[in-house]
Amino acid sequence: MKNTVEVVGIEVYAFHGCMEEEARLGGKFIVDVEISTDFMKAAETDQLIDTIDYVRIREIVVEEMAVRSKLIEHVGYRILKRFRQEFKTMNKAWIKVRKLNPPVNGTVKEVAVVLEG
């Protein structure tokens, strides 16, 4: 059976980007996560151990966002790898990493990458 655990709007201040100013000043990022799994055992037992803990999802995102990268694609990939390592019942993950107010030549609210795997 396919079920989904979602954590939406994880806000993190981080230092990702190719420009030196981004490494020095940082910026705001928002990460959304959707993990496909079968949590029917948890639905029956009412035990956290039988599902994917959304607190742990957030912790992994925060830990990986704290490691500087030039590209948000790289950060998203690291998050996906950690999910695969730690969540053995995960079938698939969908991760969206959004960078707010990116330094581009013009007004852009956000840029984002989406990884699925």
C-alpha positions in Angstrom: 0.0 0.0 0.0 1.2 3.5 -0.8 1.0 6.1 1.9 2.8 9.5 2.2 4.4 11.4 5.0 4.8 15.1 4.2 6.8 17.9 5.9 6.1 21.2 4.2 7.9 24.6 4.7 11.0 23.7 6.6 12.7 27.1 6.9 16.5 27.3 7.1 19.0 30.1 7.0 22.0 28.7 5.0 25.0 29.7 3.0 24.6 28.0 -0.4 25.4 29.7 -3.7 28.2 30.3 -6.2 28.8 33.9 -5.3 31.1 34.9 -2.5 28.4 37.1 -0.9 26.1 34.1 -0.5 28.9 32.2 1.3 29.4 35.2 3.6 25.9 36.6 4.1 23.7 33.5 3.6 20.0 33.5 2.8 16.7 32.0 3.5 15.7 28.6 2.1 12.5 26.5 2.3 12.5 22.8 1.9 9.4 20.6 1.2 9.5 16.8 1.6 7.2 14.1 0.6 8.1 10.4 1.4 6.2 7.5 0.0 6.1 4.5 2.4 3.6 2.0 3.8 2.6 3.1 7.2 -0.4 0.9 7.7 1.3 -0.9 10.5 1.7 2.4 12.4 -2.0 3.1 11.7 -2.8 -0.1 13.4 -0.3 -0.1 16.3 -0.2 3.7 17.0 3.6 3.3 17.4 6.1 5.9 16.0 8.6 3.1 15.3 6.3 1.7 12.6 6.4 4.8 10.4 8.8 7.5 9.2 9.2 10.1 11.9 8.6 13.6 10.5 10.8 15.1 13.3 13.7 13.1 11.9 12.9 14.3 8.4 13.2 17.9 9.6 16.4 17.1 11.5 18.1 15.5 8.4 17.1 18.5 6.2 18.5 21.0 8.8 21.7 19.0 9.1 22.3 18.8 5.4 21.4 22.4 4.8 24.1 23.4 7.3 26.8 22.0 5.1 27.7 24.6 2.5 27.2 23.9 -1.2 27.5 26.0 -4.3 24.4 24.4 -5.8 21.0 23.7 -4.3 20.9 20.6 -6.5 23.8 19.2 -4.5 22.1 19.9 -1.2 18.9 18.2 -2.4 20.9 15.2 -3.5 22.6 14.9 -0.1 19.2 15.1 1.6 17.8 12.3 -0.7 20.9 10.1 0.1 20.4 10.5 3.8 16.7 9.6 3.5 17.7 6.5 1.6 20.2 5.6 4.3 18.0 6.2 7.3 14.5 5.3 6.2 14.5 1.7 5.2 10.7 1.6 4.6 10.9 4.5 2.2 9.7 3.7 -1.4 10.4 7.1 -2.9 11.1 10.7 -1.8 10.2 14.0 -3.4 12.2 17.0 -2.2 11.9 20.6 -3.2 14.6 23.1 -2.2 13.7 26.7 -2.6 16.1 29.6 -2.4 14.3 32.9 -1.6 15.3 36.2 -3.2 18.2 34.8 -5.2 20.9 37.2 -6.4 20.0 37.5 -10.0 19.9 40.5 -12.3 16.3 41.3 -11.6 13.4 40.6 -9.2 12.9 36.9 -8.6 10.9 35.7 -5.6 12.5 32.3 -5.5 14.3 29.6 -7.5 13.8 25.9 -6.8 15.0 22.4 -7.6 13.0 19.2 -7.3 14.5 15.8 -6.7 12.6 12.6 -6.9 13.9 9.2 -6.3 
